[in-house]
Amino acid sequence: MTVIERMTVTVPLDPFMNLKALSAYSSLSVRKLRQLIDRDPADALPAYRIDRRVLVRKSDFDAYMANYRISGRPGVVAVLRKLA
């Protein structure tokens, strides 16, 4: 009987994704992702350009999208705040 004393498993926990893969992950079109990357630097989706390839780290995309998260219906919330 063989006993394994040590095993190393390599799993990409935070992969770089090309725009096609990111499009499938995010349900946004490649065109929309390019628009987000090309915004002003303060509001742009962080990306890496290597020659003609554009790569986005999954965690960077998730953090970027978290900035645009909304809760509830914004119109209803605004009306309720005016009433209070």
One Martini backbone bead per residue (centre of mass of N, CA, C, O) as a GRO file, in nm:
protein
   84
    1MET     BB    1   0.096   0.036   0.023
    2THR     BB    2   0.038   0.374  -0.061
    3VAL     BB    3   0.157   0.686   0.074
    4ILE     BB    4   0.063   1.014   0.075
    5GLU     BB    5   0.228   1.299   0.203
    6ARG     BB    6   0.218   1.494  -0.062
    7MET     BB    7   0.012   1.761  -0.211
    8THR     BB    8  -0.019   1.957  -0.512
    9VAL     BB    9  -0.256   2.213  -0.595
   10THR     BB   10  -0.338   2.383  -0.895
   11VAL     BB   11  -0.543   2.682  -0.882
   12PRO     BB   12  -0.711   2.930  -1.044
   13LEU     BB   13  -0.852   3.182  -0.849
   14ASP     BB   14  -0.740   3.444  -1.040
   15PRO     BB   15  -0.807   3.486  -1.343
   16PHE     BB   16  -0.744   3.550  -1.661
   17MET     BB   17  -0.954   3.720  -1.904
   18ASN     BB   18  -1.090   3.733  -2.181
   19LEU     BB   19  -1.348   3.885  -2.341
   20LYS     BB   20  -1.505   3.628  -2.408
   21ALA     BB   21  -1.506   3.505  -2.122
   22LEU     BB   22  -1.622   3.756  -1.979
   23SER     BB   23  -1.886   3.759  -2.136
   24ALA     BB   24  -1.988   3.486  -2.031
   25TYR     BB   25  -1.972   3.559  -1.726
   26SER     BB   26  -2.141   3.856  -1.746
   27SER     BB   27  -2.345   3.912  -1.996
   28LEU     BB   28  -2.160   4.083  -2.172
   29SER     BB   29  -2.042   4.236  -2.421
   30VAL     BB   30  -1.756   4.299  -2.580
   31ARG     BB   31  -1.824   4.590  -2.649
   32LYS     BB   32  -1.893   4.683  -2.358
   33LEU     BB   33  -1.620   4.611  -2.234
   34ARG     BB   34  -1.458   4.809  -2.409
   35GLN     BB   35  -1.603   5.062  -2.305
   36LEU     BB   36  -1.517   5.026  -2.006
   37ILE     BB   37  -1.207   5.036  -2.064
   38ASP     BB   38  -1.229   5.331  -2.232
   39ARG     BB   39  -1.261   5.498  -2.009
   40ASP     BB   40  -1.194   5.682  -1.775
   41PRO     BB   41  -0.964   5.600  -1.542
   42ALA     BB   42  -1.160   5.637  -1.289
   43ASP     BB   43  -1.400   5.441  -1.459
   44ALA     BB   44  -1.241   5.197  -1.541
   45LEU     BB   45  -1.175   4.891  -1.645
   46PRO     BB   46  -0.949   4.682  -1.549
   47ALA     BB   47  -0.660   4.622  -1.764
   48TYR     BB   48  -0.467   4.416  -1.996
   49ARG     BB   49  -0.218   4.494  -2.242
   50ILE     BB   50  -0.108   4.251  -2.492
   51ASP     BB   51  -0.079   4.385  -2.745
   52ARG     BB   52  -0.397   4.274  -2.861
   53ARG     BB   53  -0.454   4.180  -2.586
   54VAL     BB   54  -0.726   4.145  -2.347
   55LEU     BB   55  -0.713   4.150  -1.988
   56VAL     BB   56  -0.904   4.023  -1.702
   57ARG     BB   57  -0.947   4.014  -1.379
   58LYS     BB   58  -1.189   3.875  -1.200
   59SER     BB   59  -1.165   4.053  -0.939
   60ASP     BB   60  -1.179   4.326  -1.087
   61PHE     BB   61  -1.459   4.288  -1.203
   62ASP     BB   62  -1.614   4.239  -0.939
   63ALA     BB   63  -1.537   4.514  -0.811
   64TYR     BB   64  -1.653   4.693  -1.031
   65MET     BB   65  -1.950   4.588  -1.008
   66ALA     BB   66  -1.995   4.664  -0.705
   67ASN     BB   67  -2.020   4.978  -0.769
   68TYR     BB   68  -2.316   4.907  -0.932
   69ARG     BB   69  -2.484   4.833  -0.703
   70ILE     BB   70  -2.824   4.769  -0.628
   71SER     BB   71  -3.107   4.851  -0.411
   72GLY     BB   72  -3.374   4.816  -0.534
   73ARG     BB   73  -3.572   5.088  -0.634
   74PRO     BB   74  -3.465   5.397  -0.701
   75GLY     BB   75  -3.737   5.549  -0.738
   76VAL     BB   76  -3.871   5.456  -0.472
   77VAL     BB   77  -3.653   5.554  -0.276
   78ALA     BB   78  -3.674   5.856  -0.347
   79VAL     BB   79  -3.970   5.893  -0.261
   80LEU     BB   80  -3.941   5.796   0.034
   81ARG     BB   81  -3.737   6.019   0.116
   82LYS     BB   82  -3.934   6.260   0.067
   83LEU     BB   83  -4.151   6.164   0.283
   84ALA     BB   84  -3.947   6.163   0.547
   0.00000   0.00000   0.00000
